[in-house]
Amino acid sequence: MENVVGNVTKGHKGLGIAASIIMVLLGIGVFIAPQFFVNMMIWIFVIGLMIYGVFMIYDYAKSEVKNGWSLTSGIMAVILGFLLVFAPALARAETFGFMLAFMTLFTGINQITASSVMKKQGGSGTGWLLAAGIINTILGFFFLFNPYVMLFAFSIIAGIYLIVGGIALFASTMSSHPAEQ
């Protein structure tokens, strides 16, 4: 496999180094100000929800095949987004927490199902996928009933990911050779 970092940065190590430094600094920032980080993620979620809704409505309008569920989903997403903009911070945090809890739960269910299908088709390594699915399902139920614990855990996991990912990107960037033009 070709050096992906070299291809992405087109041989410019400065870009990879800058991205890795930003990742590490953001990761440290998560630990210094976790409430700010969670608040920032909630606003990104709200804005993303409204953009998604507008896209669904636009997609419905331009599509030759009219799917009423797409239009309904788009309208509901825009309405929920506007309601969250004017909602108290606690309501935004609860909604964000529940959305991430459901995503974790459904990811786990999907992994368990995929493991079963892969096993029936003779695939190998399905045990790890099944284990990940069980863990995600349990975490999804736990986070569903404890959304504030999930928000706290999310910021810790995101901080660790940013720091470790930034260090790994830095190491990959420093070991990469300039991509040939």
The 8 nearest C-alpha neighbors of each residue, nearest first, counted from 0:
[[1, 2, 3, 6, 4, 5, 175, 178],
 [2, 0, 3, 6, 5, 4, 178, 175],
 [1, 3, 5, 4, 6, 0, 175, 176],
 [2, 4, 6, 5, 1, 7, 0, 8],
 [5, 3, 7, 6, 2, 8, 172, 171],
 [4, 6, 10, 8, 2, 3, 178, 9],
 [7, 5, 9, 3, 4, 8, 178, 2],
 [8, 6, 4, 9, 5, 3, 10, 15],
 [7, 9, 11, 10, 5, 6, 4, 14],
 [10, 8, 6, 7, 5, 11, 178, 177],
 [9, 11, 177, 178, 5, 8, 12, 6],
 [12, 10, 8, 13, 9, 14, 177, 15],
 [11, 13, 15, 14, 10, 172, 16, 8],
 [12, 14, 16, 11, 15, 17, 8, 18],
 [15, 13, 17, 12, 16, 11, 18, 8],
 [16, 14, 18, 12, 17, 13, 172, 19],
 [15, 17, 13, 19, 14, 18, 169, 12],
 [16, 18, 14, 20, 15, 19, 13, 21],
 [19, 17, 21, 15, 16, 20, 14, 22],
 [18, 20, 165, 22, 16, 169, 21, 17],
 [19, 21, 17, 23, 22, 18, 24, 16],
 [22, 20, 24, 18, 19, 23, 25, 17],
 [21, 23, 165, 19, 25, 161, 20, 24],
 [24, 22, 162, 26, 165, 20, 25, 21],
 [25, 23, 27, 21, 26, 22, 28, 20],
 [24, 26, 28, 22, 27, 23, 21, 29],
 [27, 25, 158, 161, 23, 162, 29, 28],
 [26, 28, 24, 30, 29, 25, 23, 31],
 [29, 27, 25, 31, 26, 30, 32, 24],
 [30, 28, 33, 26, 158, 27, 32, 31],
 [29, 31, 27, 28, 33, 32, 158, 26],
 [30, 32, 28, 29, 33, 27, 26, 34],
 [33, 31, 29, 35, 34, 30, 28, 36],
 [34, 32, 29, 36, 35, 30, 154, 37],
 [33, 35, 37, 36, 32, 38, 29, 154],
 [36, 34, 38, 33, 32, 37, 39, 29],
 [37, 35, 33, 39, 38, 34, 29, 40],
 [36, 38, 40, 34, 39, 35, 33, 41],
 [37, 39, 35, 41, 36, 40, 34, 42],
 [38, 40, 36, 42, 37, 41, 35, 43],
 [41, 39, 43, 37, 38, 42, 44, 36],
 [40, 42, 44, 38, 43, 39, 37, 95],
 [43, 41, 45, 39, 44, 40, 46, 38],
 [42, 44, 40, 46, 41, 45, 47, 39],
 [43, 45, 41, 47, 42, 46, 48, 40],
 [46, 44, 42, 48, 80, 47, 43, 41],
 [47, 45, 43, 49, 48, 44, 42, 50],
 [48, 46, 44, 50, 45, 49, 43, 51],
 [47, 49, 51, 45, 46, 50, 76, 80],
 [48, 50, 77, 52, 80, 46, 51, 47],
 [51, 49, 47, 53, 52, 48, 54, 46],
 [50, 52, 54, 48, 49, 53, 47, 55],
 [73, 53, 51, 76, 77, 49, 55, 54],
 [52, 54, 50, 56, 55, 51, 57, 73],
 [53, 55, 57, 51, 52, 56, 58, 50],
 [56, 54, 73, 58, 52, 57, 53, 69],
 [55, 57, 59, 73, 53, 70, 58, 54],
 [58, 56, 54, 60, 59, 55, 53, 61],
 [57, 59, 55, 61, 56, 60, 62, 54],
 [60, 58, 56, 62, 57, 61, 70, 55],
 [59, 61, 57, 58, 62, 56, 65, 63],
 [62, 60, 58, 59, 57, 63, 56, 65],
 [63, 61, 59, 64, 60, 58, 65, 57],
 [62, 64, 65, 61, 59, 60, 66, 58],
 [63, 65, 62, 66, 59, 61, 60, 67],
 [66, 64, 63, 59, 62, 67, 60, 69],
 [65, 67, 68, 69, 64, 59, 70, 62],
 [66, 68, 70, 69, 71, 65, 59, 72],
 [67, 69, 71, 70, 66, 72, 73, 65],
 [70, 68, 72, 67, 71, 66, 55, 73],
 [71, 69, 73, 67, 56, 68, 72, 59],
 [70, 72, 68, 74, 73, 69, 75, 67],
 [73, 71, 69, 75, 70, 74, 68, 76],
 [52, 72, 74, 55, 70, 56, 76, 71],
 [73, 75, 71, 77, 76, 72, 52, 78],
 [76, 74, 78, 72, 73, 77, 79, 71],
 [77, 75, 52, 79, 73, 74, 78, 48],
 [76, 78, 49, 52, 80, 74, 79, 75],
 [77, 79, 75, 81, 80, 76, 82, 74],
 [80, 78, 82, 76, 77, 81, 75, 83],
 [81, 79, 77, 83, 49, 78, 45, 82],
 [82, 80, 84, 78, 83, 79, 77, 85],
 [81, 83, 79, 80, 84, 85, 86, 78],
 [82, 84, 86, 80, 85, 81, 91, 79],
 [85, 83, 81, 82, 86, 80, 45, 91],
 [84, 86, 83, 82, 87, 81, 88, 80],
 [87, 85, 83, 84, 82, 90, 88, 91],
 [88, 86, 90, 89, 91, 85, 83, 84],
 [87, 89, 91, 90, 92, 86, 38, 83],
 [88, 90, 92, 91, 87, 93, 86, 94],
 [91, 89, 93, 92, 87, 88, 86, 94],
 [92, 90, 88, 94, 89, 93, 83, 95],
 [93, 91, 89, 95, 90, 94, 96, 88],
 [92, 94, 96, 90, 95, 91, 97, 89],
 [93, 95, 97, 91, 96, 92, 98, 90],
 [96, 94, 92, 98, 93, 97, 91, 41],
 [97, 95, 146, 93, 99, 94, 98, 92],
 [96, 98, 100, 94, 99, 95, 143, 101],
 [99, 97, 95, 101, 100, 96, 94, 102],
 [98, 100, 102, 96, 101, 97, 103, 95],
 [101, 99, 97, 139, 143, 103, 142, 98],
 [100, 102, 104, 98, 103, 99, 105, 97],
 [101, 103, 99, 105, 100, 104, 106, 98],
 [104, 102, 139, 106, 100, 101, 105, 135],
 [103, 105, 139, 136, 101, 107, 102, 106],
 [104, 106, 108, 102, 107, 103, 101, 109],
 [107, 105, 109, 103, 104, 108, 102, 110],
 [108, 106, 132, 135, 136, 110, 104, 105],
 [107, 109, 105, 111, 110, 106, 132, 112],
 [108, 110, 106, 112, 107, 111, 113, 105],
 [111, 109, 132, 113, 107, 112, 108, 114],
 [112, 110, 132, 129, 114, 108, 109, 113],
 [111, 113, 109, 115, 114, 110, 108, 116],
 [114, 112, 110, 116, 115, 111, 117, 109],
 [115, 113, 111, 117, 125, 112, 129, 116],
 [114, 116, 118, 112, 113, 117, 119, 111],
 [115, 117, 113, 119, 118, 114, 112, 120],
 [118, 116, 122, 120, 114, 119, 115, 113],
 [117, 119, 121, 115, 122, 120, 116, 114],
 [120, 118, 116, 121, 117, 115, 122, 114],
 [121, 119, 117, 118, 122, 116, 115, 123],
 [122, 120, 118, 119, 117, 123, 116, 125],
 [123, 121, 117, 118, 120, 125, 124, 119],
 [122, 124, 125, 121, 118, 117, 126, 120],
 [123, 125, 126, 127, 122, 128, 118, 114],
 [124, 126, 128, 114, 127, 123, 129, 118],
 [127, 125, 129, 128, 124, 130, 114, 123],
 [128, 126, 130, 129, 125, 131, 124, 132],
 [127, 129, 131, 125, 130, 126, 114, 110],
 [128, 130, 132, 126, 111, 127, 131, 114],
 [131, 129, 127, 133, 132, 128, 126, 134],
 [132, 130, 128, 134, 129, 133, 135, 127],
 [133, 131, 107, 110, 111, 129, 135, 130],
 [132, 134, 136, 130, 135, 131, 107, 137],
 [135, 133, 131, 137, 132, 136, 138, 130],
 [136, 134, 107, 138, 132, 137, 133, 103],
 [135, 137, 107, 104, 139, 133, 138, 134],
 [136, 138, 134, 140, 139, 135, 141, 133],
 [139, 137, 141, 135, 136, 140, 142, 134],
 [138, 140, 104, 103, 136, 100, 142, 137],
 [139, 141, 143, 137, 138, 142, 136, 144],
 [140, 142, 138, 139, 143, 144, 145, 137],
 [143, 141, 145, 146, 139, 100, 149, 144],
 [144, 142, 140, 100, 141, 145, 146, 139],
 [143, 145, 142, 141, 146, 140, 97, 100],
 [144, 146, 142, 148, 143, 147, 141, 149],
 [147, 145, 96, 149, 142, 148, 143, 144],
 [148, 146, 150, 149, 145, 151, 96, 93],
 [147, 149, 151, 146, 150, 145, 152, 142],
 [148, 150, 146, 152, 147, 142, 151, 153],
 [151, 149, 153, 147, 148, 152, 96, 146],
 [150, 152, 148, 149, 153, 154, 147, 155],
 [153, 151, 149, 155, 154, 150, 156, 148],
 [154, 152, 150, 156, 151, 155, 149, 157],
 [153, 155, 157, 151, 152, 156, 158, 33],
 [156, 154, 158, 152, 157, 153, 159, 151],
 [155, 157, 153, 159, 158, 154, 160, 152],
 [158, 156, 160, 154, 155, 159, 153, 161],
 [159, 157, 26, 155, 161, 29, 160, 156],
 [158, 160, 156, 162, 157, 161, 163, 155],
 [161, 159, 157, 163, 158, 162, 164, 156],
 [162, 160, 26, 164, 22, 158, 159, 163],
 [161, 163, 23, 26, 165, 159, 164, 160],
 [164, 162, 166, 160, 165, 161, 159, 167],
 [165, 163, 167, 161, 166, 162, 160, 168],
 [166, 164, 19, 22, 168, 162, 23, 163],
 [165, 167, 169, 163, 168, 164, 170, 162],
 [168, 166, 164, 170, 169, 165, 171, 163],
 [169, 167, 171, 165, 170, 166, 19, 172],
 [168, 170, 166, 172, 19, 167, 171, 16],
 [171, 169, 167, 173, 168, 172, 166, 174],
 [172, 170, 168, 174, 169, 173, 175, 167],
 [171, 173, 169, 175, 170, 174, 15, 168],
 [172, 174, 170, 171, 175, 169, 12, 16],
 [175, 173, 171, 172, 170, 176, 169, 5],
 [176, 174, 172, 173, 5, 171, 177, 2],
 [175, 177, 178, 5, 174, 10, 2, 173],
 [178, 176, 10, 5, 179, 175, 11, 9],
 [179, 177, 10, 5, 9, 6, 176, 180],
 [178, 180, 177, 10, 9, 176, 6, 5],
 [179, 178, 9, 10, 177, 6, 5, 11]]
